[in-house]
Amino acid sequence: MELKDIVAVSGQGGLHKIIGRTKNGLILETIGVGKKFATGYQDRVSILEDISMYTLSGDMKLSEVLYKAHNAGNVPAAKDDAKTQRKFLVDLIQLDSERVYDSDIKKFFTWFNALKDVLDFSKLMDEEKTEAVENASEVEVEAKEEKPKKAVAKKTATPKATAPKNTTPKTSTKGAGASKTTYRPKSV
């Protein structure tokens, strides 16, 4: 299972695996419980791959934080003290304590404990490395494609020759009571 297949639904507890799609939403299965349900367009669904955490040096993707927490060991449980949880993340990833709420930290540890049995953490960093390499190669390609622009010489404006307007009145093809102009539909 990959992180791009796992979602969190606002208002629903736990994490869910995407098992299908409908016209208006997704078909999800709750991880650990096996309960299947469908979401609608009004449900707020967050894919875990797109989530990041605030650190002092910028944002860090959730996959990287999960990988580091897995390798660190002694991960606090979701029901542990908030100060213990915060201290663990500050030491681990230099968490920006002013921007991250205790409820967000608790949610992270809840998600970590739900995923530790079903997610392959070694693949997380492999995906991160391949994404970084792909992004770097895209930047290099864009840099190579940029060519210096040539200076364009300004052209002097020459007056256009205009044809004189036809001043003859239009005549009607109808009988005596018709107007003097004829309706001519535009050709398509």
N, C-alpha and C positions, 0 to 999 in steps of 0.2 A: 504494500500500500504506500502511496506517495502523498506528500503534503498537499499537492494540488487537488487531490480527490477528497480531502477532508474539509468540512465546513462547520461553522458555528451559526446557529440561527438565533436571532434576537428574540428573547422571550421563551426560548426552549432551553432546558438544561442539557449539558453534555455536548459531545461532538458527534458529527454524523458523516457517514461516507456516502458519496454520490454513487447511486447505482443506476440512474437513468434520468431521462429528461422528458418533460411534457411540453405541451404547447405554451403553457403559462408559467412553468417553473421547473422544479427538480423533484426527483424521487430520491428520498434519502433513507438510510438505515442507521439507526442509533448504534454507535460503537459500544460493545459490551452488552447491550440489551437485545439487539436484533429487531427492534420495533421498526417497521417501515411506514413511511408517510410521505405525502406530497406537499410541496410548498406552492404558494401562489405568488402572484406578482406583488402583493402587499407585504410579504415577508422580507425581512432584511437578512440576507445571507452573506456571510463573510468567509471567503476562502482563506485558509490558514497560510497559504503560500504568499499572499499579498499583505499579511500583517507584519508590522515591524515594531520595535521597542525603542524608546528614546534613550540614548546614551550621551555621555558628555562629549563624545567625538562625532556625534551625528546619529542617524537611525541605523539600527541593526536588524536584519531580517529575523523573523521568528525561527526559521530553520537553523540559523547559526546559533541562536540562543539555546534552542533545544539541544543541539549537538554539544555545545560547551557544557550545559548542565548535565547531560548524560555522562560525559567524560569526567566531570568534576567529582561525581559521587556525593554521597551524604546530602542528597537533595531534600529540603524540608517538605513536609506534607502540606496539603492545602489547608489543614486545620491547625497548623502550627501558628505561633505568635507572628503578628504582622512585622514586628521589628526583626525577628529572625529571618523571615523571608526576604525583607528588603535588604538586610545586611548581606545575605547570600548573593543577591543579584548585583549589589553595588560592588562587592569584591570580585564577582565573576565577569561582569561586562561593563563596569563603571556606569551603572544605571543613573540616569538623571533624576534624582529624587524629587526635585521640585515639579517635574512635569508628569510623573507617573503616580497614579492613585493606588492606595492599598488594595482596592477591589480589583484593579487590573493585575496586580501582582498575584493575588489569590487566584484569579482566573488562569493565569499562566501556570501556576503549580497544579491546579485542577486538570488542565489540559495535559501537562507533562505526565502526570500519574495515569491519565486515561490512555495516553499514547505509548507509554514505555513498553507495553507488552505487544503492541500490534505494529509499531513503526520500526523500520530498519534505520537506525541513526547513522550508520556508516554511509548510507546512500545520500543523506542530507548534505554532507560536505562535498560529495562527488558532484551533486547537482549544482551546488553553489560554485564550485570551481569551473565546471563547464559553462555556466552562465557568465561568469567573469571573463573567461576566455572568449566566448562568443561576443560579449559586449565590447571587449578590447579590440577584437578583429573588425567589428562593425565600425568602430571609431577610426581605425586605421584605413579602412576602405573609404570612408567618407572623407578623410584627410587627403587621400590620394586622388579622389575624384574632383576635388576643388582645384580649379585651374585659375590662374590670374586672368582677370578680365581685360580685354583689349580696349584701348581708348577708341571711342567712336568719334569720327570727325563730324563737326556740326555742319549741317547742310544749310545753305542760304535759302530763304523762302522766296520762291518765284510766284508771281501772281498767276492764278489759274485763269485760263480763258473760259469765259462763260458764254453759252449760246443765248441769243436773244429769245425772250419769251414770245410765244405765239399769241398775238393780240386779236386774232379773229374770233368772233363769237361762235359758240357751238350752236348748231341747229338741231331742231327736233326732228325725229323721224315719224312722229305721231301726227294725228290730225290737228285741226284748228285750235282746240282747247288745251293743247298740251303746253308744258313749260318749255322754255327755250333751251334748257340743258338736257343732255342725254345721260342716263345712268349707264355707266360702263363698269361691270364687275371686274375686279382685279383678277388677273390670271394667277393660278396657284403654282 
